[in-house]
Amino acid sequence: MPESYPFPTYSGLLEPKHYKKIGSALWLFLWCVSSTTKEIERDGVTWGIVLGNKPLKRSELAEPFGVSERTVQRWLDDLETHGYIKITRAPYGYIITVKNSKKYSKERVDKNVQSERDRTKTSSPEWTEMSSHVDKSVHSNKDITKINNTTITKENDPVDIIAERFIELRTIQEGRSVYPTTKDYEAIARIVARGMPLPQTIKLLEQCFAEYKERQPNGAIKAFGYCEKYIMDHYDALVAREQAKVAAKNVKPFKSNNSYKPKGMRSKPIRTEMLPDWFYENEQPKQPIKEKSPDQIAADQAELDEMLRKMQEREVPNNQDELARKKAELNEKLKILRSGS
């Protein structure tokens, strides 16, 4: 059995243990290997990105082999179940990555790879056409790359990166392969639209799963909407904290002599020139009362008699009680005047 093929792979793939698992899905797997456009390493595993992570429909995958979409679906299920590939279900198709990809391995021996001429001669028309399709797709699609230990370039799509990490965390949590829904992608898009830094988003996403596991060890996060609220709330809190730190630096400190007092305890100097005369009434010494002379007393008595006469002329006869009261008051005043006090 030859050790190399028209497209990069290894003959060990055709061993009985693999054939029993893969069966006729081998053809789709070999196509995935041939269509790998980039490799990334994640947690010690090399993943081959198929056609630059372009979402592929079942009809597109069925066309090169002349089989039905149902057959393609069965192949995909078999390959995914046995861990040969990883599938991300996107709104417009399947995003496929090949596990333990060796297409671009540096340790590959060059002598085991045929020349481009031999490969062209032995390749079927279908593979030649698909290879041309790969070349066109490489420059028009974005790759999903690892966040940790991998540099994020401008060609990466944050939505795909977040979705990929969400899938990994859910798969670990539930112990089976899971895939994001359309609503999950919509929630992820809202996160990206907020302008959150991608590394911070991934960190909060992982933190969300970790805290959920502590609270509910037997539970599972079913939708990204749960993570969306967690990420937004914590990110807003982080932003508010940073803004508070900046604002605190711009605040002038209070004087250290403790001269500041609350509004109700402030004391201001009183302007004495604006005070009325009665303000110091209690502080003024009492003036002695001067005794009136006999002439002054007689004049005051005459004045009071005149006032009494006028009042008697104006009074109505029926109001005798009031008249008597006023007379009594005047007589009392006359007594005071006569006594000279």
Helices and strands as residue ranges (DSSP letters): G 11-14, H 16-22, G 23-25, H 26-34, E 36-42, E 45-50, G 51-53, H 58-62, G 63-65, H 69-81, E 85-90, E 93-99, G 110-112, H 116-122, H 125-138, H 158-174, H 182-193, H 198-215, H 224-249, G 263-265, G 272-274, G 277-283, H 294-314, H 320-339
